[in-house]
Amino acid sequence: MAKTKKNENQPLYINGRFVVEKELPAKPAKGTTPYEQATGKLRVTLVKSTLGCLKDQQATVRALGLTKIRTSNILPDNAATRGMIFKVKHLVAVEEVK
């Protein structure tokens, strides 16, 4: 079977289905720090104990800089921090700092 070149007009056909090609987001340039561009700050406070939680949730709370109940930490408001907060949202309280 001869290989055919893909036309720009025709959709991609794989395993009997038409596949939509998606553009991947651009990677940050080498040496840049994409998460440090945040201007806002969040105060994260531990309000419940991590006893009985999953190990990855305990590690996330520790990575947020929280050790004991009612300890708080001010962190930059970016996608990485919000993802960590979402993972342990049942254990922490969050408020914006100006």
C-alpha positions as CSV (number, residue, x, y, z in Angstrom):
1,M,0.0,0.0,0.0
2,A,1.5,3.4,-1.0
3,K,1.7,6.2,1.5
4,T,-0.2,9.3,0.6
5,K,0.6,12.8,1.6
6,K,-1.9,14.5,3.8
7,N,-3.8,17.3,2.2
8,E,-4.3,20.4,4.1
9,N,-8.0,20.4,3.2
10,Q,-8.8,16.8,4.3
11,P,-9.3,15.8,7.9
12,L,-7.1,13.2,9.5
13,Y,-8.5,9.7,9.2
14,I,-7.2,7.2,11.8
15,N,-8.6,3.7,12.7
16,G,-11.8,4.3,10.7
17,R,-12.5,7.7,12.3
18,F,-12.0,11.3,11.5
19,V,-9.8,12.9,14.1
20,V,-9.8,16.6,14.9
21,E,-6.3,18.0,15.1
22,K,-5.8,20.3,18.0
23,E,-3.2,23.0,18.5
24,L,-1.1,22.4,21.6
25,P,-0.4,25.4,23.8
26,A,3.0,27.0,23.3
27,K,5.6,25.9,25.7
28,P,7.3,28.6,27.7
29,A,10.7,29.7,26.5
30,K,13.7,27.8,28.0
31,G,14.9,29.5,31.2
32,T,11.7,31.4,31.9
33,T,9.5,30.8,35.0
34,P,5.9,31.0,33.9
35,Y,4.3,30.8,37.3
36,E,6.1,33.9,38.7
37,Q,4.1,36.3,36.5
38,A,1.2,36.4,39.0
39,T,0.5,39.7,40.7
40,G,-2.1,38.7,43.3
41,K,-1.5,36.9,46.6
42,L,-3.5,34.3,48.4
43,R,-3.5,33.6,52.2
44,V,-4.0,29.8,52.7
45,T,-4.8,28.6,56.2
46,L,-5.0,25.0,57.4
47,V,-8.3,24.5,59.2
48,K,-8.6,20.7,59.4
49,S,-6.1,18.1,60.3
50,T,-4.4,15.9,57.7
51,L,-4.7,12.8,59.8
52,G,-6.6,10.2,57.9
53,C,-6.0,12.0,54.5
54,L,-4.3,10.4,51.6
55,K,-0.5,10.6,51.4
56,D,-0.6,12.9,48.3
57,Q,-2.9,15.3,50.1
58,Q,-0.6,15.4,53.1
59,A,2.3,16.1,50.8
60,T,0.3,18.9,49.1
61,V,-0.5,20.6,52.4
62,R,3.2,20.3,53.4
63,A,4.2,21.8,50.0
64,L,1.8,24.7,50.6
65,G,4.0,25.5,53.7
66,L,1.3,24.5,56.2
67,T,2.3,22.3,59.2
68,K,-0.2,22.8,62.0
69,I,-3.9,23.7,62.2
70,R,-4.4,27.5,62.0
71,T,-1.1,28.1,60.4
72,S,-1.2,30.2,57.3
73,N,1.0,31.1,54.4
74,I,0.9,33.8,51.7
75,L,1.4,32.4,48.2
76,P,1.3,33.8,44.7
77,D,-2.0,33.6,42.9
78,N,-1.2,31.4,39.9
79,A,-2.3,28.2,38.2
80,A,0.1,26.0,40.1
81,T,-1.0,27.3,43.5
82,R,-4.7,27.1,42.7
83,G,-4.3,23.5,41.5
84,M,-2.7,22.6,44.9
85,I,-5.4,24.4,46.8
86,F,-8.1,22.6,44.7
87,K,-6.6,19.2,45.7
88,V,-6.9,20.0,49.4
89,K,-9.9,22.4,49.4
90,H,-11.6,20.5,52.1
91,L,-8.7,21.1,54.5
92,V,-7.9,24.8,53.9
93,A,-9.4,28.2,53.9
94,V,-8.4,30.7,51.2
95,E,-8.6,34.5,51.1
96,E,-7.2,37.1,48.8
97,V,-4.5,39.5,50.1
98,K,-4.1,42.9,48.6
